[in-house]
Amino acid sequence: GSAPGFETTGRSWRADFSGQVELDRDWQLDFGADSEWTRFSTTFDPENSARQSGGFVMARRDRGPLKLNGGVRFTDHDRFGSHWTLGANATLELDSLWRLKASFGEGFKAPTLNQLYGYGGNTALQPETSTAFDLGIEFGDRNGTWDMLSHFAVTLFRRDSANLIDYVSPTGYFNLGRTRAQGVEVEAAIRPAEGVTLSAAYTYLDATNRATGRQLARRPRHTLSASADWTSPGGVNLGADLRLVGDSFDDAGNFVPLDSFALVTLRASVPVGENLELYARVENVTDAQYQTVAGYGTTGRSAYAGVRV
């Protein structure tokens, strides 16, 4: 028909500030606060409003081989109460090239007004809470003196969530009681020749509903991205990107499969004088037909060109 069947109107205001205090030669203290006010109405619901305010403080030690960060955040939501969350991370430099890293963090996320009252909204939604940590080792040639390997990292991670907010059409938004996402990430970059850089990153992700043992919707187990770049002595740059995404499911019951897909991008840029650069790229070169959400189309082969000043 000529009139839409469902309309939404929303607005948000946000204010925040942050600052830093140098406690001594080794330690700094970061602090800040923020507040957000939102309003939202639909064809069938009168205007609803929400306010979330919070503040944080974090101590940082950036000198020496051991770097530490630790902080606390307080969040107050006028619909879902007050919550404290903690976070910390550390990096230990073993030598000029290798370092260990670790982090821990807690999370809190209240449902948005759109998730509560919008299309597919659920007024019974509860806030998400999570606890996450990771542990890894990293190689970084920060001085550019290493012949080939310029970056390498392996990271193990785990995140446990409660009341994770998910969406499946036509059901709408809902909470998943207990979920876990864990896996490993591996990334590397090498310079096999002058002006040539090759890089790749792989992620194995096991994301499951701990109550049912089923895979979480739209979380592929395997993801790989790779790129190759060549820069000529005159500044001409040619590059290519490859992205591989494995199979996944579109629903919580794992009945609707999403097939794996591969995407290729080609890039080029040419300097014109000292202040101009011509660039172009072609995305999805093979015109692959794929879905990241069942029933929703994605862009086919696309070409872009322009000038940078």
N, C-alpha and C positions, 0 to 999 in steps of 0.2 A: 504493500500500500504506500500511499504518499507520506503518511506519518510513521515515524519509527515506533517500534513496539516497546523499546526499552531505552531510556536515556539516563545518563548520569551527569552530575555536576559536582566538581570538587575544587578545593583550594587549600593550599598549605602555606604557612609562614614558618620561617626558621631563623633563629638567632643563635650565634655561638661565638665564643672567644677562647683564646688559648695563650699561654705564656710560658716562660722558662726562667729558672733561677739557677745561676752557677753557684753551687754549694762550696766547692773547692776545686782544685786542679783536676781531680778525677771524676767528680760526681756532678750531675745536673738533675734538676727537678722540673719535670713538665707538668703542667696543670691546665685545666680548662673546664668549661661547662657549656651546655647547649640545651635548647628547648625548641619543640616543634608543636605547632597547633594546626590541626587539620579539620576540615568540614567536608561533608559528603552527603549528597541526596540522590535519589533515583525516582523513576516514574512512580514507583509503588511505596517508597519510604520517604518520610519527611527528613529534614536535615538532621544529621547526626554529627557530633564533634568529638574530638579526642585531643589530649595533651600528653606529651611525653617530655620529661626534663631529666637531665642527668649531669653528673660531674665526675672528673677523673683526676688522679694524681699518679705520676710515674717517675721512678728514680732510674737514672741511666749512668752507667759507667762505660765510657768510650775509649779510655786509654789503656795501653798495655795489651798483652796477649789475650787476656780474659775480658770480654765485654759482656755486661749484664744489663738487663732491663726488667723491671718489675713494677706492677701497678695494680690499682684497684679502681673500679668504676661503680658508682651508685646511680641507678635508674629508677625513676618514679613515673608510673603511668596512671592516669586518673581512672582507668577502667580495670587495670590488672595489678595494681599495687606496686610495691617497691622491691627492688632486687639488687643484690651485690654480686659483682663478677670480678674474678681475679685473672691476671695474666702475667707471664714471665717468659723471657727467652735469654739464651746465653750462646756465646760463640767463643771457642778456644782455638787460638792460632797455634798449630803445632810447629810450623816453620813459616817461611816466607810464602809458601805455596799452598799448604794444606791446613784445613781447619775443621773442627767439629762444631756442630750446631744442634740446638735443641730448643723446644718451646712448649709452653703449656698455656691453655686459655679456656675460659668459660664464656658462654654466650647466652644472651637473652634477647628474644625478638617477639614483640607483641603483634597480633594480627592487625593488618591495616583495615581502615574503614571499608575499602573496596572488597577485601576478603570477607568482611563481616556482612556487608549489605549489598554489594554489587552483584553482577550476574554470576550465579553459582555461589553466592555468599552463604555463610553459615554463622549465625549469631552465637552458636555454642562453641566456637573455636576457642582454644586455650593457647597461651603463649608457648613458643618454642624455648627450650633450654638445652644447652649442649656443653660437653666437656671434650677438649681435643688436645692432642699432643703430637709432636713429631720429633724425629731424631735422624741426623744425617751427617755425612762427611762431604766436604767440598774442596775442589781444587780450583784455584784461580790465579792465572798469570797476570797479576795486576800491573807488572812493570813491562810486559810485552817482550820478555827476554827468552821465553820458552820457544823452542823451534816450531813445534806443531800443536800440541794440546794446549788450548788457551782456557778451557773451562770444562769441569766435570763435577757432577754431584749425584749422590744417591740419598734419597730421603724416604724413611718409613713414617707412615702417619696413621692415626686412628681418631675418629670423632664419634662419640656416643651422643645421641640426641633423644630427647623426650618430647612428645607432642609435636613432632615435625609436621609442618603445614604443607600439604600436597594438594594437587588439583588434577582431577580426571573428569573429562566431559562424558556424559552429561551430569554426572553426580555432583560436581562442584568441588568446593574446598572442604577438606576434612583433616583431622589430626591422626597421625600415626603414633601409636603409643611409645614404642622403643625401637630405635633404629641404630645401625652401626655402619659407618663407612671407613674402610681401612684399605691400605695397599702400599704401593711403592712407586716412586717417581725416579726416573733416571734421565739425566740430561748431559749432553756433551757438545763441545764445539772444537773444531780443529782448523788450523791454517796450513794446508798441505803445500801451498805455493804462494808466492808474492801476489797479494791482491785477492786471494781466494779464501773464502770462509765457508765451512760446512758445519751445520749444527742440526741436532735432533733432540727430541724429548719424548719419552714414553711413560705412560701411566697405566698401571694395573689397579683397578678399583673394584673392591668387593663391597657393595652397598646393599644391605639387606634389612628387611623387617624382622626384628629379633623374635617377634611373636609367631610369625608364620614361616620364617626362613626363606621367603620369596625375595627376589631382586627388586629393589626400588625402581619406580618408573623412571624411564629416560636417563638411566645411569649406565652407559656402556662399560663393560669390564676393561676393554682395551682401547687406548687412544694413542696415536703416534703422529707427531708433526715433525717435519724435516724441511730444511731450507738450504739453498746453495746460492752464494753471491760471488760475483767477480767484479772487481773495480780496476779499470785500466789506469795506466799512468796519467792519462789525460782527464780522469774523473768520470768516465762513462761507467755506469753501473748496470749490470744485468743480473737478474735473480729469478729463482723459482722456489715455490713453496708447495709442499705436499702434506695433506692432512688425511689420515686414515682413522675411521671411527668404527668400532665393532658393533655387533648386534646388541640390542637392548629390547626392553618391553615398554609399552605405552601405558600400562595399567598396573594397579597394585596386585592383581591376581595373576599376572604374567600370562594372560591369554592373548594379547594383541602384540605381535612381534614388530619390531622396527629393524629393518635390514641394515647391514653395514654399508658404508659408502666411502668413496675416495674423492677428494677435491684437489685440483691442481691450479695454481696461480702463477702467471708469468709477469715479471716486473722489469722495467727499464727506466733509466733516467740519464739525461745528457746535459751537462753544464753549457750555458751560453754566456760567455763573458764571465765577469766576476759576480754578478748579482742575479742572474736568471738561471733557471733550470727547467727543462722540459721533461715531463714524466708521463708514463703510460703503464697500464696493467690490464691484464685479462684474467678475470676470476672464473672458476669452474670451467676450465678450458675444454674439458671433454663433454660439457653440457649434461652432466650426470643428473639423473632424476632420483631424488632422495627425500626422506622425511626425518625431521627431528621430533615432530609431534604427529601422531597418526591423523590423517585427513587434512593436514595443513600443507599447502604447497611451499616450495622453496625456490629461490632465484636460480635461473639457468645461466648459460654463458653470458657474461657481462664484461663490457670494455669501458675503460675510463682513461682520459688523457687531460693534461692541464699544464699550467705554468706556475712555478713557485718563484717568488721574489725574495 
